[in-house]
Amino acid sequence: MNYRKLGRADVEVSEISFGCWTTGGLNWVNGTPNGWADPDEDEIVTGIKVGLDAGVNHFDNADVYGNGRAERMLARALARLGVKSAEVIIATKVGHFPGTAAHAYEPAHIRHQCEQSLINLGRDTIDLYYFHHGDFSENDGYLDDAVATMNRLIEEGKVRYKGLSAYSIADFVRLVPKIEPHVLQSFANALADGMIRAGSPVQALMEERGLALVAFSPLGRGRLLNKYDPANPPQFEPGDNRRGNEGFSAAALAALKPKLDTLAARFGGGTEQMAAIALQYVLAHPRVACVIPGFRNARQAAVNVAAEGQELSESEVAFIRETLQGEQ
């Protein structure tokens, strides 16, 4: 497995790391579905073992993934596999689960969630703690106190490094100078690569400050694997974030399929090949520290790690971009 420096953090992570959102199961926050289909814990354990055996050393979690379920499941899985939590790098996040607070970035809530995540993960320190989004309320009303709280958690040894996860270029440009994170996180895939494109303000910001990006959704929530039939679009349960997502509609899948077929004709149409080009497309960008595809079992974990080392040439990256240009 290849490893890359995690931005300003003094640590290296496997370029293919594992995201744990998919392990949290069906979930809602304030009535909005934000989970995935319920997982089988034994299968999650086997998936984590596949990753560890391949050299995966970084697991990305969040308090909102199953409202703590994914954090606790990761801790149990590592214990079942005889792996000490301190032997891997664990990231988690705060911001999408408000609990009883008026806003999830209230200082007392941040501190409470940090303490609870430490309990869930069975740890004394969170390696990387992210602000999970860029909404600090009207006029960034909670920003200064939230940053001060995060900095105190670092001083107290409860957090090693701070990160900023956000969903817009504007949020990164506005917030990075004030938060001074060690690493950034956002979506990046061959369908939506604005964060990693050359010339992007985010790229300039990272170069200026020595930052790197942890890329989530590198497989486009599975759409880039060419596994969905437009004639029989997938149906998702209530509590699954994909339910009602227009990208999984028959029309959207039908528009995407011939483009994926074009990629399959050049690179191979198996799941491993489609996953490899999707993950390596993102990893080809120099400011990306790692991709964090999700997994639910040993098979999906094996597909993820099989992409390791299958670098794309510049012309192949350009071909993928041109083929998928215009897709959302």
N, C-alpha and C positions, 0 to 999 in steps of 0.2 A: 504494500500500500504506500502511496506517496503522501507526504505530509507538507502542509503549508503554514506559514506564520499567520496567527489570528490577529491581523491588524496591529494595533499598538500593544496588545496583550503579549506578555512574554511566554508564549506557549505555541506549540504546533499541533494542528489537528489533521486528522485524516481527510484527504480531499473529498472522499465520499464518506460523509458522516450520516447519522440516522436521526430523522425527525420523529417525534413521538406523538404528534397530534392524532394520528390514526389509531393510537392505542387507547385513547380516552373514552371511546364509545359514544353513543348517542347523547346529546347534551343541548341544553338551552341556556342562554343568559338573557334575562329580562325579556323572555318570550321569543327570542330569536334563535333559530337552530344554529349551532356552531360545532357540532360533533361529527362523528363518522359512525358507520355501522358497528354494532357491538363486537368487540374482539374476543377471541378465546385466549386466555392467559397462557396456557401451555404452548400454544402456537407462537405467541409473542416471545416467550422464553427461547424457543428454538430459533426464531428469527434473530434475536439478539446474539445468540451463540454463533450463528453463521457470520454475523458482522464482526464480532470479537475475533473469531478465528481468522478472518480476512485482514485484520488490522484496524478495524474501526475503533477509534478511541474517543469519540465525541458524540454525545447524545443531547438533542435539543428538546426541551420540554417547556411547559407553561402551567401556571396555576389554573388556567381556564380549561385545559384539556381534560375533559371529564370532571371539571371542578375538583382537581386533586387526584383523580383516579389514575391518570397516566404517570404522575410522579411516583405514587405509591407502587404502581405496577413495575416501573423501572427498578425501584429499590428492591422489590421482592425478586425480580428476575435476576439481578446481579447476585443477590444472596444465594439463590438457588443454583447459580452457575459457579459459586465459589469465588466470585470476583469481588474484591474490596472496592467500595465506591470510590475511594481516593485514587484508584488505579486508572480511572477514566475521567474525562473532562465532561462535566455536566452543566448545561445552561438551562436556565428557566426564566420566566418572565412574569411581570405584573402589569395590569392595566385593563384587561378586558373583563375581569370578574370583580364587580364593585362590592359584593356582599351587602352589608347594611350601610356602607358609606354613601355619601351624596355623590362622590366621584372616586373612581378607583385610584386616582393619584393623590388623594389626601395623604399627608405624611403618616398619620397613624395607621392607615390601611396598608400602605406600602410596608411599613415595619411589621405589621401583623402578618401579611402575606409572606414576607421573607421568612419569618419565624416558622410559619406553617409549612412552607416549602422545604425548609431544612428538616423539619420533622418527617414530612412525607418522603423525602429522599434519603433519610437516615444519615445526614451529614452535619458537620459543624460549619462548613463553608460552601457557598455556591460559587462555582468557578466563574461563571459569567451570568450576570443578572441584567435582563433587558427591560427597558420601558417598552411595552408591547405595541404601542401605537403613538401617533403624534398629536393626539387631542388632549391638551392640558386645560381644557375648558375655555370659556370665552376670554379672549385677550391673554391666553396662556396664564390664567389666574393661579393655577397650581404649580406652574413650572419651577419657579425659584425654590419653593419649599420642597418640592419633590426631588430636585437635584441635590439640595442640601441633605435631605434624608438619605439618598443613595450614597452620597459621599461619606456620611457618618457610618453607614453600614460597612463601607470599605475600611474605614479607620478602625472599626470594631472587629474586623476580621471575619465578619459574616459573609462578605462578598469579596471576591478577588478583583474582578473586572466588571465594568459597566458597559452595557450595549444599548443601542437605539434601534428598535424595529419600527419601520414606518412604511406607508403605502403610497407616498407621493414624493416627487422630487422637491416640491415646495416645502414639505415638512422637514426633509433632511437639510435643505439649505438654511431654513430658519432656526432649526434646533441644534444642529451639531455644534456651532460655536458656543452655545450656552450650556449644553450638557457635557461636551468634551468626552464623548464615548471612546472606548477602546476599539470597538468594532460596530459595524452596521449590519442590519439584516433586513431583507425585503424579498419580494417575489422576483424571480428571474427565470425565464424559460424561452424556448425558441418561438413561442407565440407572443410573448410580452417581454422584450429585452431592453426596454427604455432605461432601466437602471444601470445596465452594463455596457451600453453602446458607447463607442468612442465619441467623445465630444459632449457626452451627457454632463450636466452640472454636478451630478453625483460622482461621476468619475473624477472630475476636476477637484472636487472637495476631498475625495479620498487620497488623491495624489498629493495634494497640498498638506494634508494632515497625517499621512502615513497610515491610513485606514484601509480595511479590507471588508468585503461583503460576504456574509453567510447567506446563501441563496436558498430560499424555500420555494416549494412548488416547482421544482425543476422539470417534473414530468407533466406539468399542466393538469394536476390532479388526476393523472392517468390518461388524459385525452391523447397525449403524444405517443402512447403505446399502440395505437391503432387497434384497440381491442373492442371498441363499441360499434355495434351495428346500427346504422341510421334507420333501418327498417324496424328495429326493435330497441329503441333507446332505453337506457337503464332507468329503473324505478327505485327511488331511494326512500327510506323510512323517515317518518317525522323525527326531527332531531339530528338529521344528517345535513351538513352544510351544502351538499350538492343538490338537495331537493329544491326544485324551482330554479336552479341555476341555468340560465339560457344556453350556456356552453354545452350542456348535455341534452339539448332538445334535438329532435329529429332533423330539423332544418340546419342547425349549426354543425351537427355531426356529418350530415350529408355534404355540406360545403367543405369541411375539413378533410374528408376521407380521400378524395383523389390526390390531394397534396401529400398526405401521409403515404399513399400508395406510390407516389413518385419517389419519396425518400426510401421506401422499402425496396423499390426496384434497384436503387443504387447501392444501398448499404446492407440489404437483407431484411426480411420482413418478420423475423422471429422476435419475440418479446425482448430477449436479451439484446439483439441488435438495435431495436427501436429505443430501448432504454439507454443503451450506450451512447448513441448519437445525441439524445436529448441531454444527458448529463454532461457529456464532454463538450457540447455546444456552450454550456454555461461555464464550464471549467476552462475553456479556451480564453476567457477574458482575464487579463492579468491581475485585476484587483479583486477577483473572487478567491476567498480563502477555501471555501468548501461548498458543496451542495448537501442538502439535508432531505433527501427523498424519504417518504413515509414507508412503512412496512407493516404487515399484519401476520406474517408467517415466514417460514424458512424459505419458501419459494420466492416470495417477493424480496426478501433480504438478499438472496443469492443473485437475483437479477440485478439488484442495485450494485453489489460489489463486483459483479462480472464486468462492469464498465471500467473498472480501474485499469489504467495504463493504455486504454484505447484512444489515444489522443487524435484529434482531428487536425488536418492541415488547414491553412488559411483558405484555400479554395473550397474545401469541404464545408467549412463554416459559412462561407459566402453562399454556397449552393443551398444549404439548409435555410439560411435567412431569405434568400430570394424565393425559394419554393413556398415558404410559409408567410411571405409578406402579405400584410393585410388581414391576417387572422387575429382574432381577439379571444 
